[in-house]
Amino acid sequence: MAISKDDIVERNFRITNNNAIDMHVGKRVRLRRTLFGMSQKQLGVELNVTFRQVQKYERGANRISASRLCDIS
């Protein structure tokens, strides 16, 4: 049985036991970041957080506050 790219992405997001909404928001942040051609480090600099924090946001490991979502947008 072949493993699709979507299965790999889903597995990476399921590593943590997080709220489905946090994971969905994180996926959307990653999608928009990649569409703009930004690295996690570049987004982190803009938000004044580390790239590891951006990774946690995108995985859904850490919840993104409303004010941080406004900054991201």
mmCIF file of the N, C-alpha and C atoms, coordinates in Angstrom:
data_MODEL
# 
_entry.id   MODEL 
# 
loop_
_atom_site.group_PDB 
_atom_site.id 
_atom_site.type_symbol 
_atom_site.label_atom_id 
_atom_site.label_alt_id 
_atom_site.label_comp_id 
_atom_site.label_asym_id 
_atom_site.label_entity_id 
_atom_site.label_seq_id 
_atom_site.pdbx_PDB_ins_code 
_atom_site.Cartn_x 
_atom_site.Cartn_y 
_atom_site.Cartn_z 
_atom_site.occupancy 
_atom_site.B_iso_or_equiv 
_atom_site.pdbx_formal_charge 
_atom_site.auth_seq_id 
_atom_site.auth_comp_id 
_atom_site.auth_asym_id 
_atom_site.auth_atom_id 
_atom_site.pdbx_PDB_model_num 
ATOM 1   N N  . MET A 1 1  ? 0.847  -1.183 0.000  1.00 0.00 ? 1  MET A N  1 
ATOM 2   C CA . MET A 1 1  ? 0.000  0.000  0.000  1.00 0.00 ? 1  MET A CA 1 
ATOM 3   C C  . MET A 1 1  ? 0.887  1.241  0.000  1.00 0.00 ? 1  MET A C  1 
ATOM 4   N N  . ALA A 1 2  ? 0.666  2.132  -0.934 1.00 0.00 ? 2  ALA A N  1 
ATOM 5   C CA . ALA A 1 2  ? 1.468  3.346  -1.056 1.00 0.00 ? 2  ALA A CA 1 
ATOM 6   C C  . ALA A 1 2  ? 0.971  4.409  -0.077 1.00 0.00 ? 2  ALA A C  1 
ATOM 7   N N  . ILE A 1 3  ? 1.905  5.157  0.440  1.00 0.00 ? 3  ILE A N  1 
ATOM 8   C CA . ILE A 1 3  ? 1.577  6.243  1.353  1.00 0.00 ? 3  ILE A CA 1 
ATOM 9   C C  . ILE A 1 3  ? 1.547  7.533  0.549  1.00 0.00 ? 3  ILE A C  1 
ATOM 10  N N  . SER A 1 4  ? 0.422  8.228  0.590  1.00 0.00 ? 4  SER A N  1 
ATOM 11  C CA . SER A 1 4  ? 0.291  9.476  -0.164 1.00 0.00 ? 4  SER A CA 1 
ATOM 12  C C  . SER A 1 4  ? 0.890  10.632 0.628  1.00 0.00 ? 4  SER A C  1 
ATOM 13  N N  . LYS A 1 5  ? 1.123  11.724 -0.071 1.00 0.00 ? 5  LYS A N  1 
ATOM 14  C CA . LYS A 1 5  ? 1.658  12.932 0.558  1.00 0.00 ? 5  LYS A CA 1 
ATOM 15  C C  . LYS A 1 5  ? 0.701  13.446 1.627  1.00 0.00 ? 5  LYS A C  1 
ATOM 16  N N  . ASP A 1 6  ? -0.612 13.354 1.350  1.00 0.00 ? 6  ASP A N  1 
ATOM 17  C CA . ASP A 1 6  ? -1.608 13.804 2.329  1.00 0.00 ? 6  ASP A CA 1 
ATOM 18  C C  . ASP A 1 6  ? -1.541 12.989 3.615  1.00 0.00 ? 6  ASP A C  1 
ATOM 19  N N  . ASP A 1 7  ? -1.277 11.673 3.483  1.00 0.00 ? 7  ASP A N  1 
ATOM 20  C CA . ASP A 1 7  ? -1.152 10.824 4.668  1.00 0.00 ? 7  ASP A CA 1 
ATOM 21  C C  . ASP A 1 7  ? 0.029  11.244 5.523  1.00 0.00 ? 7  ASP A C  1 
ATOM 22  N N  . ILE A 1 8  ? 1.138  11.598 4.867  1.00 0.00 ? 8  ILE A N  1 
ATOM 23  C CA . ILE A 1 8  ? 2.335  12.033 5.597  1.00 0.00 ? 8  ILE A CA 1 
ATOM 24  C C  . ILE A 1 8  ? 2.058  13.339 6.321  1.00 0.00 ? 8  ILE A C  1 
ATOM 25  N N  . VAL A 1 9  ? 1.400  14.274 5.639  1.00 0.00 ? 9  VAL A N  1 
ATOM 26  C CA . VAL A 1 9  ? 1.072  15.568 6.257  1.00 0.00 ? 9  VAL A CA 1 
ATOM 27  C C  . VAL A 1 9  ? 0.142  15.349 7.444  1.00 0.00 ? 9  VAL A C  1 
ATOM 28  N N  . GLU A 1 10 ? -0.892 14.525 7.266  1.00 0.00 ? 10 GLU A N  1 
ATOM 29  C CA . GLU A 1 10 ? -1.822 14.256 8.357  1.00 0.00 ? 10 GLU A CA 1 
ATOM 30  C C  . GLU A 1 10 ? -1.116 13.610 9.542  1.00 0.00 ? 10 GLU A C  1 
ATOM 31  N N  . ARG A 1 11 ? -0.181 12.690 9.278  1.00 0.00 ? 11 ARG A N  1 
ATOM 32  C CA . ARG A 1 11 ? 0.550  12.032 10.357 1.00 0.00 ? 11 ARG A CA 1 
ATOM 33  C C  . ARG A 1 11 ? 1.362  13.050 11.129 1.00 0.00 ? 11 ARG A C  1 
ATOM 34  N N  . ASN A 1 12 ? 2.000  13.987 10.422 1.00 0.00 ? 12 ASN A N  1 
ATOM 35  C CA . ASN A 1 12 ? 2.801  15.014 11.096 1.00 0.00 ? 12 ASN A CA 1 
ATOM 36  C C  . ASN A 1 12 ? 1.940  15.909 11.966 1.00 0.00 ? 12 ASN A C  1 
ATOM 37  N N  . PHE A 1 13 ? 0.711  16.173 11.561 1.00 0.00 ? 13 PHE A N  1 
ATOM 38  C CA . PHE A 1 13 ? -0.157 17.008 12.365 1.00 0.00 ? 13 PHE A CA 1 
ATOM 39  C C  . PHE A 1 13 ? -0.793 16.234 13.511 1.00 0.00 ? 13 PHE A C  1 
ATOM 40  N N  . ARG A 1 14 ? -0.829 14.904 13.429 1.00 0.00 ? 14 ARG A N  1 
ATOM 41  C CA . ARG A 1 14 ? -1.436 14.095 14.480 1.00 0.00 ? 14 ARG A CA 1 
ATOM 42  C C  . ARG A 1 14 ? -0.455 13.692 15.560 1.00 0.00 ? 14 ARG A C  1 
ATOM 43  N N  . ILE A 1 15 ? 0.781  14.128 15.485 1.00 0.00 ? 15 ILE A N  1 
ATOM 44  C CA . ILE A 1 15 ? 1.790  13.742 16.462 1.00 0.00 ? 15 ILE A CA 1 
ATOM 45  C C  . ILE A 1 15 ? 1.379  14.186 17.867 1.00 0.00 ? 15 ILE A C  1 
ATOM 46  N N  . THR A 1 16 ? 0.740  15.327 17.964 1.00 0.00 ? 16 THR A N  1 
ATOM 47  C CA . THR A 1 16 ? 0.331  15.850 19.262 1.00 0.00 ? 16 THR A CA 1 
ATOM 48  C C  . THR A 1 16 ? -1.155 15.590 19.484 1.00 0.00 ? 16 THR A C  1 
ATOM 49  N N  . ASN A 1 17 ? -1.565 15.612 20.722 1.00 0.00 ? 17 ASN A N  1 
ATOM 50  C CA . ASN A 1 17 ? -2.984 15.447 21.057 1.00 0.00 ? 17 ASN A CA 1 
ATOM 51  C C  . ASN A 1 17 ? -3.593 16.827 21.231 1.00 0.00 ? 17 ASN A C  1 
ATOM 52  N N  . ASN A 1 18 ? -3.951 17.420 20.121 1.00 0.00 ? 18 ASN A N  1 
ATOM 53  C CA . ASN A 1 18 ? -4.421 18.797 20.159 1.00 0.00 ? 18 ASN A CA 1 
ATOM 54  C C  . ASN A 1 18 ? -5.847 18.906 19.650 1.00 0.00 ? 18 ASN A C  1 
ATOM 55  N N  . ASN A 1 19 ? -6.373 20.058 19.924 1.00 0.00 ? 19 ASN A N  1 
ATOM 56  C CA . ASN A 1 19 ? -7.703 20.394 19.460 1.00 0.00 ? 19 ASN A CA 1 
ATOM 57  C C  . ASN A 1 19 ? -7.707 20.449 17.939 1.00 0.00 ? 19 ASN A C  1 
ATOM 58  N N  . ALA A 1 20 ? -8.739 19.901 17.330 1.00 0.00 ? 20 ALA A N  1 
ATOM 59  C CA . ALA A 1 20 ? -8.832 19.862 15.866 1.00 0.00 ? 20 ALA A CA 1 
ATOM 60  C C  . ALA A 1 20 ? -8.864 21.270 15.279 1.00 0.00 ? 20 ALA A C  1 
ATOM 61  N N  . ILE A 1 21 ? -9.452 22.205 15.995 1.00 0.00 ? 21 ILE A N  1 
ATOM 62  C CA . ILE A 1 21 ? -9.519 23.582 15.501 1.00 0.00 ? 21 ILE A CA 1 
ATOM 63  C C  . ILE A 1 21 ? -8.124 24.202 15.477 1.00 0.00 ? 21 ILE A C  1 
ATOM 64  N N  . ASP A 1 22 ? -7.331 23.963 16.526 1.00 0.00 ? 22 ASP A N  1 
ATOM 65  C CA . ASP A 1 22 ? -5.965 24.486 16.561 1.00 0.00 ? 22 ASP A CA 1 
ATOM 66  C C  . ASP A 1 22 ? -5.144 23.921 15.408 1.00 0.00 ? 22 ASP A C  1 
ATOM 67  N N  . MET A 1 23 ? -5.341 22.653 15.109 1.00 0.00 ? 23 MET A N  1 
ATOM 68  C CA . MET A 1 23 ? -4.604 22.034 14.011 1.00 0.00 ? 23 MET A CA 1 
ATOM 69  C C  . MET A 1 23 ? -5.056 22.604 12.673 1.00 0.00 ? 23 MET A C  1 
ATOM 70  N N  . HIS A 1 24 ? -6.355 22.840 12.520 1.00 0.00 ? 24 HIS A N  1 
ATOM 71  C CA . HIS A 1 24 ? -6.866 23.410 11.273 1.00 0.00 ? 24 HIS A CA 1 
ATOM 72  C C  . HIS A 1 24 ? -6.323 24.820 11.058 1.00 0.00 ? 24 HIS A C  1 
ATOM 73  N N  . VAL A 1 25 ? -6.352 25.624 12.100 1.00 0.00 ? 25 VAL A N  1 
ATOM 74  C CA . VAL A 1 25 ? -5.829 26.997 11.997 1.00 0.00 ? 25 VAL A CA 1 
ATOM 75  C C  . VAL A 1 25 ? -4.341 26.954 11.650 1.00 0.00 ? 25 VAL A C  1 
ATOM 76  N N  . GLY A 1 26 ? -3.602 26.053 12.285 1.00 0.00 ? 26 GLY A N  1 
ATOM 77  C CA . GLY A 1 26 ? -2.181 25.920 11.999 1.00 0.00 ? 26 GLY A CA 1 
ATOM 78  C C  . GLY A 1 26 ? -1.911 25.532 10.555 1.00 0.00 ? 26 GLY A C  1 
ATOM 79  N N  . LYS A 1 27 ? -2.727 24.626 10.021 1.00 0.00 ? 27 LYS A N  1 
ATOM 80  C CA . LYS A 1 27 ? -2.578 24.230 8.615  1.00 0.00 ? 27 LYS A CA 1 
ATOM 81  C C  . LYS A 1 27 ? -2.818 25.423 7.691  1.00 0.00 ? 27 LYS A C  1 
ATOM 82  N N  . ARG A 1 28 ? -3.795 26.230 8.026  1.00 0.00 ? 28 ARG A N  1 
ATOM 83  C CA . ARG A 1 28 ? -4.101 27.397 7.188  1.00 0.00 ? 28 ARG A CA 1 
ATOM 84  C C  . ARG A 1 28 ? -2.977 28.434 7.263  1.00 0.00 ? 28 ARG A C  1 
ATOM 85  N N  . VAL A 1 29 ? -2.395 28.601 8.445  1.00 0.00 ? 29 VAL A N  1 
ATOM 86  C CA . VAL A 1 29 ? -1.263 29.519 8.586  1.00 0.00 ? 29 VAL A CA 1 
ATOM 87  C C  . VAL A 1 29 ? -0.105 29.026 7.724  1.00 0.00 ? 29 VAL A C  1 
ATOM 88  N N  . ARG A 1 30 ? 0.185  27.728 7.781  1.00 0.00 ? 30 ARG A N  1 
ATOM 89  C CA . ARG A 1 30 ? 1.268  27.166 6.970  1.00 0.00 ? 30 ARG A CA 1 
ATOM 90  C C  . ARG A 1 30 ? 0.985  27.353 5.480  1.00 0.00 ? 30 ARG A C  1 
ATOM 91  N N  . LEU A 1 31 ? -0.246 27.101 5.075  1.00 0.00 ? 31 LEU A N  1 
ATOM 92  C CA . LEU A 1 31 ? -0.612 27.256 3.667  1.00 0.00 ? 31 LEU A CA 1 
ATOM 93  C C  . LEU A 1 31 ? -0.364 28.685 3.196  1.00 0.00 ? 31 LEU A C  1 
ATOM 94  N N  . ARG A 1 32 ? -0.840 29.651 3.959  1.00 0.00 ? 32 ARG A N  1 
ATOM 95  C CA . ARG A 1 32 ? -0.675 31.062 3.572  1.00 0.00 ? 32 ARG A CA 1 
ATOM 96  C C  . ARG A 1 32 ? 0.803  31.459 3.588  1.00 0.00 ? 32 ARG A C  1 
ATOM 97  N N  . ARG A 1 33 ? 1.543  30.972 4.582  1.00 0.00 ? 33 ARG A N  1 
ATOM 98  C CA . ARG A 1 33 ? 2.963  31.302 4.655  1.00 0.00 ? 33 ARG A CA 1 
ATOM 99  C C  . ARG A 1 33 ? 3.693  30.780 3.430  1.00 0.00 ? 33 ARG A C  1 
ATOM 100 N N  . THR A 1 34 ? 3.410  29.551 3.047  1.00 0.00 ? 34 THR A N  1 
ATOM 101 C CA . THR A 1 34 ? 4.096  28.978 1.890  1.00 0.00 ? 34 THR A CA 1 
ATOM 102 C C  . THR A 1 34 ? 3.646  29.637 0.591  1.00 0.00 ? 34 THR A C  1 
ATOM 103 N N  . LEU A 1 35 ? 2.376  30.025 0.512  1.00 0.00 ? 35 LEU A N  1 
ATOM 104 C CA . LEU A 1 35 ? 1.913  30.734 -0.686 1.00 0.00 ? 35 LEU A CA 1 
ATOM 105 C C  . LEU A 1 35 ? 2.635  32.064 -0.863 1.00 0.00 ? 35 LEU A C  1 
ATOM 106 N N  . PHE A 1 36 ? 2.976  32.709 0.234  1.00 0.00 ? 36 PHE A N  1 
ATOM 107 C CA . PHE A 1 36 ? 3.718  33.965 0.174  1.00 0.00 ? 36 PHE A CA 1 
ATOM 108 C C  . PHE A 1 36 ? 5.222  33.747 0.045  1.00 0.00 ? 36 PHE A C  1 
ATOM 109 N N  . GLY A 1 37 ? 5.647  32.484 0.089  1.00 0.00 ? 37 GLY A N  1 
ATOM 110 C CA . GLY A 1 37 ? 7.060  32.173 -0.071 1.00 0.00 ? 37 GLY A CA 1 
ATOM 111 C C  . GLY A 1 37 ? 7.907  32.542 1.133  1.00 0.00 ? 37 GLY A C  1 
ATOM 112 N N  . MET A 1 38 ? 7.290  32.546 2.304  1.00 0.00 ? 38 MET A N  1 
ATOM 113 C CA . MET A 1 38 ? 8.006  32.891 3.530  1.00 0.00 ? 38 MET A CA 1 
ATOM 114 C C  . MET A 1 38 ? 8.488  31.622 4.224  1.00 0.00 ? 38 MET A C  1 
ATOM 115 N N  . SER A 1 39 ? 9.632  31.734 4.871  1.00 0.00 ? 39 SER A N  1 
ATOM 116 C CA . SER A 1 39 ? 10.105 30.640 5.709  1.00 0.00 ? 39 SER A CA 1 
ATOM 117 C C  . SER A 1 39 ? 9.518  30.820 7.109  1.00 0.00 ? 39 SER A C  1 
ATOM 118 N N  . GLN A 1 40 ? 9.634  29.782 7.921  1.00 0.00 ? 40 GLN A N  1 
ATOM 119 C CA . GLN A 1 40 ? 9.173  29.891 9.303  1.00 0.00 ? 40 GLN A CA 1 
ATOM 120 C C  . GLN A 1 40 ? 9.992  30.931 10.042 1.00 0.00 ? 40 GLN A C  1 
ATOM 121 N N  . LYS A 1 41 ? 11.269 31.013 9.717  1.00 0.00 ? 41 LYS A N  1 
ATOM 122 C CA . LYS A 1 41 ? 12.130 31.998 10.364 1.00 0.00 ? 41 LYS A CA 1 
ATOM 123 C C  . LYS A 1 41 ? 11.688 33.417 10.015 1.00 0.00 ? 41 LYS A C  1 
ATOM 124 N N  . GLN A 1 42 ? 11.363 33.653 8.744  1.00 0.00 ? 42 GLN A N  1 
ATOM 125 C CA . GLN A 1 42 ? 10.914 34.995 8.333  1.00 0.00 ? 42 GLN A CA 1 
ATOM 126 C C  . GLN A 1 42 ? 9.622  35.381 9.037  1.00 0.00 ? 42 GLN A C  1 
ATOM 127 N N  . LEU A 1 43 ? 8.678  34.442 9.131  1.00 0.00 ? 43 LEU A N  1 
ATOM 128 C CA . LEU A 1 43 ? 7.428  34.730 9.827  1.00 0.00 ? 43 LEU A CA 1 
ATOM 129 C C  . LEU A 1 43 ? 7.687  34.976 11.304 1.00 0.00 ? 43 LEU A C  1 
ATOM 130 N N  . GLY A 1 44 ? 8.574  34.192 11.886 1.00 0.00 ? 44 GLY A N  1 
ATOM 131 C CA . GLY A 1 44 ? 8.924  34.382 13.290 1.00 0.00 ? 44 GLY A CA 1 
ATOM 132 C C  . GLY A 1 44 ? 9.506  35.755 13.562 1.00 0.00 ? 44 GLY A C  1 
ATOM 133 N N  . VAL A 1 45 ? 10.367 36.223 12.668 1.00 0.00 ? 45 VAL A N  1 
ATOM 134 C CA . VAL A 1 45 ? 10.952 37.558 12.825 1.00 0.00 ? 45 VAL A CA 1 
ATOM 135 C C  . VAL A 1 45 ? 9.855  38.619 12.784 1.00 0.00 ? 45 VAL A C  1 
ATOM 136 N N  . GLU A 1 46 ? 8.914  38.476 11.853 1.00 0.00 ? 46 GLU A N  1 
ATOM 137 C CA . GLU A 1 46 ? 7.810  39.438 11.748 1.00 0.00 ? 46 GLU A CA 1 
ATOM 138 C C  . GLU A 1 46 ? 6.922  39.442 12.992 1.00 0.00 ? 46 GLU A C  1 
ATOM 139 N N  . LEU A 1 47 ? 6.794  38.270 13.627 1.00 0.00 ? 47 LEU A N  1 
ATOM 140 C CA . LEU A 1 47 ? 5.929  38.146 14.807 1.00 0.00 ? 47 LEU A CA 1 
ATOM 141 C C  . LEU A 1 47 ? 6.678  38.303 16.125 1.00 0.00 ? 47 LEU A C  1 
ATOM 142 N N  . ASN A 1 48 ? 8.000  38.441 16.043 1.00 0.00 ? 48 ASN A N  1 
ATOM 143 C CA . ASN A 1 48 ? 8.854  38.523 17.236 1.00 0.00 ? 48 ASN A CA 1 
ATOM 144 C C  . ASN A 1 48 ? 8.782  37.256 18.084 1.00 0.00 ? 48 ASN A C  1 
ATOM 145 N N  . VAL A 1 49 ? 8.754  36.096 17.394 1.00 0.00 ? 49 VAL A N  1 
ATOM 146 C CA . VAL A 1 49 ? 8.830  34.804 18.065 1.00 0.00 ? 49 VAL A CA 1 
ATOM 147 C C  . VAL A 1 49 ? 9.872  33.967 17.325 1.00 0.00 ? 49 VAL A C  1 
ATOM 148 N N  . THR A 1 50 ? 10.263 32.856 17.921 1.00 0.00 ? 50 THR A N  1 
ATOM 149 C CA . THR A 1 50 ? 11.251 31.990 17.284 1.00 0.00 ? 50 THR A CA 1 
ATOM 150 C C  . THR A 1 50 ? 10.577 31.157 16.190 1.00 0.00 ? 50 THR A C  1 
ATOM 151 N N  . PHE A 1 51 ? 11.395 30.612 15.289 1.00 0.00 ? 51 PHE A N  1 
ATOM 152 C CA . PHE A 1 51 ? 10.828 29.752 14.254 1.00 0.00 ? 51 PHE A CA 1 
ATOM 153 C C  . PHE A 1 51 ? 10.246 28.493 14.875 1.00 0.00 ? 51 PHE A C  1 
ATOM 154 N N  . ARG A 1 52 ? 10.772 28.074 16.017 1.00 0.00 ? 52 ARG A N  1 
ATOM 155 C CA . ARG A 1 52 ? 10.216 26.893 16.696 1.00 0.00 ? 52 ARG A CA 1 
ATOM 156 C C  . ARG A 1 52 ? 8.796  27.161 17.194 1.00 0.00 ? 52 ARG A C  1 
ATOM 157 N N  . GLN A 1 53 ? 8.563  28.405 17.619 1.00 0.00 ? 53 GLN A N  1 
ATOM 158 C CA . GLN A 1 53 ? 7.204  28.768 18.036 1.00 0.00 ? 53 GLN A CA 1 
ATOM 159 C C  . GLN A 1 53 ? 6.267  28.723 16.835 1.00 0.00 ? 53 GLN A C  1 
ATOM 160 N N  . VAL A 1 54 ? 6.737  29.190 15.691 1.00 0.00 ? 54 VAL A N  1 
ATOM 161 C CA . VAL A 1 54 ? 5.940  29.132 14.463 1.00 0.00 ? 54 VAL A CA 1 
ATOM 162 C C  . VAL A 1 54 ? 5.638  27.674 14.126 1.00 0.00 ? 54 VAL A C  1 
ATOM 163 N N  . GLN A 1 55 ? 6.634  26.794 14.282 1.00 0.00 ? 55 GLN A N  1 
ATOM 164 C CA . GLN A 1 55 ? 6.415  25.365 14.048 1.00 0.00 ? 55 GLN A CA 1 
ATOM 165 C C  . GLN A 1 55 ? 5.304  24.831 14.947 1.00 0.00 ? 55 GLN A C  1 
ATOM 166 N N  . LYS A 1 56 ? 5.335  25.227 16.199 1.00 0.00 ? 56 LYS A N  1 
ATOM 167 C CA . LYS A 1 56 ? 4.317  24.762 17.148 1.00 0.00 ? 56 LYS A CA 1 
ATOM 168 C C  . LYS A 1 56 ? 2.938  25.287 16.772 1.00 0.00 ? 56 LYS A C  1 
ATOM 169 N N  . TYR A 1 57 ? 2.866  26.538 16.332 1.00 0.00 ? 57 TYR A N  1 
ATOM 170 C CA . TYR A 1 57 ? 1.589  27.087 15.867 1.00 0.00 ? 57 TYR A CA 1 
ATOM 171 C C  . TYR A 1 57 ? 1.066  26.269 14.695 1.00 0.00 ? 57 TYR A C  1 
ATOM 172 N N  . GLU A 1 58 ? 1.941  25.983 13.740 1.00 0.00 ? 58 GLU A N  1 
ATOM 173 C CA . GLU A 1 58 ? 1.517  25.280 12.530 1.00 0.00 ? 58 GLU A CA 1 
ATOM 174 C C  . GLU A 1 58 ? 1.118  23.839 12.807 1.00 0.00 ? 58 GLU A C  1 
ATOM 175 N N  . ARG A 1 59 ? 1.729  23.197 13.764 1.00 0.00 ? 59 ARG A N  1 
ATOM 176 C CA . ARG A 1 59 ? 1.373  21.826 14.137 1.00 0.00 ? 59 ARG A CA 1 
ATOM 177 C C  . ARG A 1 59 ? 0.113  21.787 14.985 1.00 0.00 ? 59 ARG A C  1 
ATOM 178 N N  . GLY A 1 60 ? -0.213 22.900 15.613 1.00 0.00 ? 60 GLY A N  1 
ATOM 179 C CA . GLY A 1 60 ? -1.347 22.927 16.523 1.00 0.00 ? 60 GLY A CA 1 
ATOM 180 C C  . GLY A 1 60 ? -0.951 22.594 17.938 1.00 0.00 ? 60 GLY A C  1 
ATOM 181 N N  . ALA A 1 61 ? 0.361  22.510 18.203 1.00 0.00 ? 61 ALA A N  1 
ATOM 182 C CA . ALA A 1 61 ? 0.836  22.197 19.549 1.00 0.00 ? 61 ALA A CA 1 
ATOM 183 C C  . ALA A 1 61 ? 0.572  23.364 20.494 1.00 0.00 ? 61 ALA A C  1 
ATOM 184 N N  . ASN A 1 62 ? 0.672  24.578 19.984 1.00 0.00 ? 62 ASN A N  1 
ATOM 185 C CA . ASN A 1 62 ? 0.364  25.781 20.763 1.00 0.00 ? 62 ASN A CA 1 
ATOM 186 C C  . ASN A 1 62 ? -0.789 26.513 20.098 1.00 0.00 ? 62 ASN A C  1 
ATOM 187 N N  . ARG A 1 63 ? -1.689 26.984 20.899 1.00 0.00 ? 63 ARG A N  1 
ATOM 188 C CA . ARG A 1 63 ? -2.846 27.716 20.387 1.00 0.00 ? 63 ARG A CA 1 
ATOM 189 C C  . ARG A 1 63 ? -2.433 29.131 19.996 1.00 0.00 ? 63 ARG A C  1 
ATOM 190 N N  . ILE A 1 64 ? -2.963 29.609 18.889 1.00 0.00 ? 64 ILE A N  1 
ATOM 191 C CA . ILE A 1 64 ? -2.668 30.963 18.420 1.00 0.00 ? 64 ILE A CA 1 
ATOM 192 C C  . ILE A 1 64 ? -3.743 31.885 18.960 1.00 0.00 ? 64 ILE A C  1 
ATOM 193 N N  . SER A 1 65 ? -3.327 32.909 19.689 1.00 0.00 ? 65 SER A N  1 
ATOM 194 C CA . SER A 1 65 ? -4.284 33.846 20.272 1.00 0.00 ? 65 SER A CA 1 
ATOM 195 C C  . SER A 1 65 ? -4.882 34.725 19.175 1.00 0.00 ? 65 SER A C  1 
ATOM 196 N N  . ALA A 1 66 ? -5.981 35.373 19.506 1.00 0.00 ? 66 ALA A N  1 
ATOM 197 C CA . ALA A 1 66 ? -6.655 36.245 18.546 1.00 0.00 ? 66 ALA A CA 1 
ATOM 198 C C  . ALA A 1 66 ? -5.757 37.399 18.115 1.00 0.00 ? 66 ALA A C  1 
ATOM 199 N N  . SER A 1 67 ? -5.009 37.960 19.060 1.00 0.00 ? 67 SER A N  1 
ATOM 200 C CA . SER A 1 67 ? -4.135 39.077 18.700 1.00 0.00 ? 67 SER A CA 1 
ATOM 201 C C  . SER A 1 67 ? -2.984 38.607 17.801 1.00 0.00 ? 67 SER A C  1 
ATOM 202 N N  . ARG A 1 68 ? -2.493 37.390 18.040 1.00 0.00 ? 68 ARG A N  1 
ATOM 203 C CA . ARG A 1 68 ? -1.417 36.843 17.199 1.00 0.00 ? 68 ARG A CA 1 
ATOM 204 C C  . ARG A 1 68 ? -1.965 36.531 15.802 1.00 0.00 ? 68 ARG A C  1 
ATOM 205 N N  . LEU A 1 69 ? -3.192 36.031 15.722 1.00 0.00 ? 69 LEU A N  1 
ATOM 206 C CA . LEU A 1 69 ? -3.797 35.802 14.413 1.00 0.00 ? 69 LEU A CA 1 
ATOM 207 C C  . LEU A 1 69 ? -3.929 37.102 13.627 1.00 0.00 ? 69 LEU A C  1 
ATOM 208 N N  . CYS A 1 70 ? -4.256 38.150 14.327 1.00 0.00 ? 70 CYS A N  1 
ATOM 209 C CA . CYS A 1 70 ? -4.340 39.470 13.684 1.00 0.00 ? 70 CYS A CA 1 
ATOM 210 C C  . CYS A 1 70 ? -2.972 39.875 13.168 1.00 0.00 ? 70 CYS A C  1 
ATOM 211 N N  . ASP A 1 71 ? -1.919 39.647 13.937 1.00 0.00 ? 71 ASP A N  1 
ATOM 212 C CA . ASP A 1 71 ? -0.561 39.950 13.500 1.00 0.00 ? 71 ASP A CA 1 
ATOM 213 C C  . ASP A 1 71 ? -0.181 39.113 12.280 1.00 0.00 ? 71 ASP A C  1 
ATOM 214 N N  . ILE A 1 72 ? -0.553 37.861 12.284 1.00 0.00 ? 72 ILE A N  1 
ATOM 215 C CA . ILE A 1 72 ? -0.228 36.973 11.167 1.00 0.00 ? 72 ILE A CA 1 
ATOM 216 C C  . ILE A 1 72 ? -0.938 37.423 9.903  1.00 0.00 ? 72 ILE A C  1 
ATOM 217 N N  . SER A 1 73 ? -2.186 37.848 10.061 1.00 0.00 ? 73 SER A N  1 
ATOM 218 C CA . SER A 1 73 ? -2.959 38.260 8.880  1.00 0.00 ? 73 SER A CA 1 
ATOM 219 C C  . SER A 1 73 ? -2.397 39.524 8.287  1.00 0.00 ? 73 SER A C  1 
# 
